[in-house]
């Protein structure tokens, strides 16, 4: 149970910071998001693995880091955390956000951005947090936060830079906007699965 509570808390704060930072209009929102994720990864990494993302949990399952019996509870905890954060964003800011592609961006462009940067995120996570080549390293949280920050700066105006179904569902369920649900489920999951197989290919031992 501790694992699931940690996943809920970590996802909650990640999604809350995304909502509050984006709705503030600050150009430094991606930095705030990356810093928050770094801190939350260090907070919960030793308890749950600090996935905070259904796509990451799926990749961790493929990698063999979590049991099949843990997969659904992890994902449920993350989605609940995301929805609670969507509600809290409205309470704090007086308005919520809708995660969506940028104006004039085609679905194919947005999908490609979500796949590519989720792939990068998950490949970084698998290498820095699960590889036996550098166990108990101190840099894993920074690497994970940095790649999310880089992705948000790079393609935030293209796909919305979710890279995480819990982020999109958390905010869009509360906004009752389901127009891009498939994009934010398919893109991150495809990217995560490809990253899991890339990890196994490049780390055969």
N, C-alpha and C positions, 0 to 999 in steps of 0.2 A: 504493500500500500504506500510506503514511503516514496517509492519510485514514481507512482502515479501522481501523488500530491506534488512532488517536485516538478514533474512535467507540467502540471496545471499552473503552478506558480510561475515558473520560468516563461512559459508561453504567454501567460497573462501579461507579464511586464513587458515582454518583447512587443506584443501586439498593442498594448497601451501606449508605449513610447512611439510606435509607428503612427498610431492615430493622432496623438497629441502633437507630435513633431510635424507631421504632414499638414494637419489642420492649422498649425501656427503660420504656415507659409514660409518658414525659415529655409534659406538655401542650404543650411547646414544640417537639415533633417537626416540625410544619409549618415552623417558622422554620429549624430545622437543614436541612431539605430544600431550602428556598428559597435559603439561603445557599450550600449545597453546589452547587446548580445554577448559581448566579451565578458562582461561582469556576470551575467546570468549563467554562462557556461562554466565559469569558475565556481559559482555558487552551487550548481547542481551536478557537475560532472562526476563527482565521486559517489553520488547517490543513484542517479538514473541514467547517466551517460549524457545528460543535457541535450536531448534531441530537439525538443520544442518545435517539432515540425514533422507531420505525418510522412512526408517524403523521406526524411532522414531515417525515421523508424523503419520504413520499408527497406531502405538500403542496409540498415544495421541487421535486419532479419536475414537478408540475402547473405550478408557477410558472416552471419552466425554469432553476432554479438548479443542478440536477444532471442528468447524462445518464442515459438509460435503463440503460446498462451499469453504472452505479454503484448503482442502486436496490437490487438484490438483495444485493450485498456490504455495503452500508450496513446493511440490515435484519438480515442474518446476524450482522454484527459486534456490533450492539446486543443481539441476543438472546443471543449467546454471553457478552457482558459481563454481562448480567442474570443468566444462570444461574450464572456464576462468583461473582457477588455473593451469590446465594442460598445457595450452598455456604459462602462465607466468613462470612455472617451466622451460620450454625449453628456454625461453628468458633469465632467470637468470642463469641457469646452463649450457646451451648449449646442454642439453639432457633432455629427459623425463624419466619417469619410466613406467613400466607395472606391474600392480598388478596381481600377479599370485601365485599359490601354490609353495612350495619349491620343489627343484629338488628331484625326486623319491617319492614324496608324492602322494598317491592315491586320487582320487576325493572324495571318501567317507570320508577319514580323513579330507580333507580340508573343506568339507561341514559340518561335525560334529563340527569342530573348529569354523566356522563362526556362526553356529546356537547357540552353547553353549555360546560363548562370547558376541554375540549380545543379547542373552537372559539375560545374567548378566548385560550388559550395560543398557538395557531398563528397567529391573526390578529395578536397582539402580535409574535411572532417575525418574521413576514413584513414587518410595517411597520417594525420597528426594525432588523432585520438585513439586509433585502434592498432596501429602498426607495432609489431614487437621490436622493431629496429630502434625505437626511441621511447621506451616505456617511462611513465612518470615524468614526462617532460613538462616544462613550465611555460611553453609557448603556444600550446594548443588553443587556448581561448583567444589569444591575440590573432592568430592566423584565421580562425573562424570569423571573428568580428570584422577583420580587415577585408575578407573576401566578400562579405555581405555589404560592407560600406562601398567597396569598389563597384559591385554590381548595381547598387542603388544609384550611385552617381552616374554610372555608364548608361543604364537602360531604364531608369526610373520614368523618363518621359516617353518611353516606348511601350513597355508592358505594365508599368506600375510597380515593377520590381518586387513582386511578392515572394517568389521562390519558395513558397510555403503555403499549402492549402489552408492551414489554420489562420493565417493572416487574412487572406481573402474571405474565407467563410466567416471569420469572427466579425469583420466589419460589414460585409455585404448582407449577411443574414439579418443583422440589426437594421440595416438600411432597406431591407426587403427588396434588394436588387440582385436578381439571380441571372442576369443576362450574360455574365462571363464566368459562370461557375465551371463549365467544362474546361475553359482555358486554364483556370487556376488549379484544377485537379489534374488534367492531362499533362500540362507542361512540366510542373515540378516532379510528378511521379515518373514520367519518361526520363527526365534528366537524372533523377536519382537512381533508377534501375540501370541506366547506361553507365553511370559512375561506379556503381557496385561491380559491374562486370569489368570495367576498365581497371578498377583497383585489383581485382583478382587476377587479371591478365598481367599487370605490371608488378604484382607482388605474389608470385606463384608459391612462395614458401611461407 
